Amino acid sequence: MNRRWQNRQTQEWEERVSYFEVVGYGAMAENAANSLQKGARVLVTGRLEQRSWETENGDKRSIVEINADEIAPSLRWATAVVTKTPRAEGGNFQSNDRPAAAPRSNEPSTYAFDEEPF
């Protein structure tokens, strides 16, 4: 996310860029990885989750991730071609829009479209 503003004292444009790690699961994560490139403007809906840990040196670290329910390309300054992926056999969908016959992984797939967020 880029924010840009003009500094009223110097009259120069300043910019701040924020990087967010998006965590997705299953077919949605694979489709996002196959469809989006680094630097692409995207729309993400989901839940913000904070994760904390301690490094081997004892430094405390923390990150806010977006646990994605939906990921899509932004069409503000771009166009997209949508290609439907084949449904699992039977085509029955559960309330969370995942194919009923598709296996669910308990491990998230994380795709970072940039380097370290810090």
C-alpha positions as CSV (number, residue, x, y, z in Angstrom):
1,M,0.0,0.0,0.0
2,N,1.4,3.4,-1.0
3,R,0.5,6.6,0.6
4,R,1.7,9.9,-1.0
5,W,1.4,13.4,0.3
6,Q,3.0,16.8,-0.1
7,N,5.1,18.2,2.7
8,R,3.7,21.7,3.3
9,Q,7.0,23.0,4.7
10,T,9.3,21.7,1.9
11,Q,6.6,21.5,-0.8
12,E,8.1,18.1,-1.8
13,W,6.2,14.9,-2.3
14,E,6.7,12.2,0.3
15,E,5.7,8.6,0.1
16,R,5.3,5.8,2.6
17,V,5.0,2.2,1.5
18,S,3.5,-0.5,3.7
19,Y,3.9,-4.2,3.0
20,F,1.5,-6.8,4.3
21,E,2.0,-10.5,4.2
22,V,-1.1,-12.3,2.9
23,V,-1.8,-15.9,4.1
24,G,-4.0,-18.0,1.9
25,Y,-5.1,-21.6,1.7
26,G,-5.6,-24.3,-0.9
27,A,-6.8,-23.5,-4.4
28,M,-7.2,-19.8,-3.7
29,A,-3.6,-19.5,-2.7
30,E,-2.4,-21.4,-5.7
31,N,-4.7,-19.4,-8.1
32,A,-3.3,-16.1,-6.5
33,A,0.3,-17.3,-6.9
34,N,-0.3,-18.3,-10.6
35,S,-2.3,-15.1,-11.4
36,L,-0.5,-12.2,-9.6
37,Q,2.9,-10.8,-10.0
38,K,5.1,-8.8,-7.6
39,G,4.0,-5.2,-7.4
40,A,0.4,-6.0,-8.6
41,R,-2.3,-4.0,-7.0
42,V,-4.7,-6.4,-5.3
43,L,-7.8,-6.5,-3.2
44,V,-7.9,-8.7,-0.2
45,T,-10.7,-9.5,2.3
46,G,-10.0,-11.4,5.4
47,R,-8.9,-11.2,9.1
48,L,-5.9,-9.3,10.5
49,E,-3.9,-11.5,12.8
50,Q,-0.8,-10.6,14.8
51,R,2.0,-13.1,15.3
52,S,4.9,-12.6,17.6
53,W,8.1,-14.6,18.1
54,E,11.6,-14.3,19.5
55,T,14.7,-14.6,17.3
56,E,17.7,-16.8,18.1
57,N,19.4,-13.7,19.4
58,G,16.5,-13.0,21.8
59,D,15.1,-10.1,19.8
60,K,11.3,-9.9,19.9
61,R,9.6,-9.6,16.5
62,S,5.9,-9.1,15.6
63,I,4.0,-9.0,12.3
64,V,0.4,-8.4,11.3
65,E,-0.7,-10.7,8.5
66,I,-3.9,-10.8,6.5
67,N,-5.5,-14.2,6.7
68,A,-7.3,-14.1,3.3
69,D,-10.8,-15.1,2.6
70,E,-10.7,-13.6,-1.0
71,I,-7.9,-12.3,-3.2
72,A,-8.4,-10.5,-6.4
73,P,-6.6,-8.2,-8.8
74,S,-7.5,-4.5,-8.6
75,L,-9.1,-3.2,-11.8
76,R,-8.6,0.5,-10.9
77,W,-5.8,0.9,-13.4
78,A,-5.7,-2.6,-15.0
79,T,-7.8,-5.2,-16.8
80,A,-8.0,-8.9,-16.1
81,V,-9.0,-12.0,-17.9
82,V,-10.9,-14.5,-15.7
83,T,-10.4,-18.2,-16.3
84,K,-12.6,-20.5,-14.2
85,T,-10.7,-23.5,-12.7
86,P,-12.4,-26.9,-13.0
87,R,-14.6,-27.8,-10.0
88,A,-14.0,-30.9,-8.0
89,E,-16.1,-33.9,-9.2
90,G,-19.8,-33.4,-8.3
91,G,-19.5,-29.6,-8.1
92,N,-21.0,-29.4,-4.7
93,F,-19.9,-26.3,-2.8
94,Q,-19.9,-25.9,1.0
95,S,-20.8,-22.6,2.6
96,N,-17.2,-21.4,2.5
97,D,-17.1,-21.8,-1.3
98,R,-14.4,-24.5,-1.3
99,P,-15.1,-27.6,-3.4
100,A,-16.5,-30.3,-1.2
101,A,-14.3,-33.0,-2.7
102,A,-11.1,-31.0,-2.5
103,P,-8.7,-32.0,0.3
104,R,-8.1,-29.2,2.8
105,S,-4.5,-28.6,3.9
106,N,-4.0,-27.4,7.5
107,E,-0.9,-25.6,6.5
108,P,-1.3,-22.1,5.0
109,S,0.4,-21.1,1.8
110,T,2.1,-17.8,2.2
111,Y,3.0,-15.8,-0.9
112,A,5.0,-12.6,-0.3
113,F,5.1,-10.3,-3.3
114,D,8.0,-8.4,-1.9
115,E,11.0,-8.8,0.3
116,E,10.9,-8.6,4.1
117,P,8.2,-6.3,5.4
118,F,10.5,-4.5,7.7
